[in-house]
């Protein structure tokens, strides 16, 4: 980091360390600094998707054929742009065009990666949602063939009439080859699959629910999943759990019988279904479902509702198994709602904490779009989890607390961080060579302007003094008669305490207004003050305080000088037509790693002392 109080601190002897570096006047300033290191997000790649929304992402190998390499990012997109469909990008650098693009422009709603049993390369299978029909496609990533330009020839493609496909899974279903096959659910309720995947593939219908539900991708993620045999007809194979509308269905994995095993209404639109190991002690796996109004636990054998909670929040989109954080012998579940709250819930019926929320964490302020188990980042043998929300990406410790949080914004992209909604996450290989696997997220802004971002799963350490500040931005606007000056400062209080910011201009106190806090003081809140200035050189300083009594003055002593206001806003126009000239002078100029502001930004970080 670049700071008026110094650079990155060494790890030893963090207390009462004296730092010096140039301030806004080009002269040294000093401060007693105490603090600690804080883990933050580290973005290593950004790629825009050409005016369409990114819904799903997978990382696969490209030219080498190695199964542990993910150097090709495959994104499924939707929207009204001409690039709608499948897009593939090299994970090494951002480009203006994808290296692979699907052969039509239907929305790609879901995608899985799998290892081909013949050549052992990792490929993708994706599903398309057309206006009336759907298609299931296998696309090779290793040395793909091209029909023209970047358009890829699908290796295998099967069409399904009257079945726009919206969600898919892989499973070992009851066909003759014993190999893994894909299955999918359509808006019309058809449950279909592509069988004999490694040979001559064909399309089959497992079951037709025959009920149209116009699903919204914002409210659903994994609405079909494979579950170990529950009907007893084909031991060693798998059946299907499907959420369609407000009903959960169990369907035989033997497509030749077209059999419905059971159905259960939960009274609200299903967001995801998740088969889990048997917790009802009947010898069959059970099911967790999340919906627009809550969380449900069902018996896998017959669909009986064991437990539900409809008081937590709304529009739960994704659910995954989590670590066993209360050591009762059964893994918890993790899910998130449309307010950005992430919940970890006990699901062991015999536990004293059964049904309790064991941990709550906020990631962003809108939909929790995706949750993914990644790997053990701390060396304690327990997994960490990546979370994607509205304008936010984060990794949670194995106990559900925040490991790091970052914003979905970076070099090569142009939208503000709070605007990107993350819809999917993929686990990659180690792209930045720090010894840990990395993650890629995909999303979009109001159904358009999608992007891929790649993050180091480990994040990076940044020294956070108890009270620290650096830089300043003054935006000017010479096109208005008043020549309005905008003083902007971003303040972050790492304990999420409320902050007040005062700006003194020429000795006059001005209280700055926070811009949409959403109670996220630990993520950074922008304060603004708009004013006009008379001709001459002005001076200013900031005074920032939080509710625990911490206070920071910037600069620590003295003032910042500037701007200097002259009399020639535009030298190419007549002075008679000019209004007051604005000149920026004597301002510190910095650039933060993720900043898109060219002349610097002021960031104040406050930490509560003596915790």
Secondary structure, DSSP 8 states (H G I E B T S, - for coil): ---TT-S---SS--TTEEEEEE-TTSSEEEEEE-EEEEEE--EEEEEE-SSSEEEEEEEE--SS--TT---EEEEEEESSSTT-SEEEEETTS--SS-SEE-SS--EEEEEEEEE-TTT--EEEEEEEE-SS-EEEEEE--TT--EEETTEE--SEEEEETT--EEEEEEE--SSSS-S-EEEEEETTSEEEEEESTTSS-EEEEEEE--------GGG-S--EEEEE--SSSSTTSEEEEEEETTEEEEE-S-TTT--EEEEEE-SS-EEEEEEES--SSSSS-EEEEEESS-EEEE-TTT--EEEEE-SS-S----EEE---TT-SSS--EEEE-TTSEEEEE---TTSTTTT-EEEEEE-SSS---EEEE---SSSSS---EEEE-BS-EEEE-TTSSEEEEE-S--TT--S-GGG-EEEEEEE---SSSSSS-EEEEEEEETTEEEEEEEEETT-EEEEEESEEEE--EEEE-TTSTT--EEEEEEEEETT---EEEEEEETTEEEE-EE---TT-GGG-EEEEEEE---SEEEEEEEEEEETTS-EEEESSSS-EEEEEE-S-S-TTS-GGG-----B--S------TT---TT---EEEE--S--
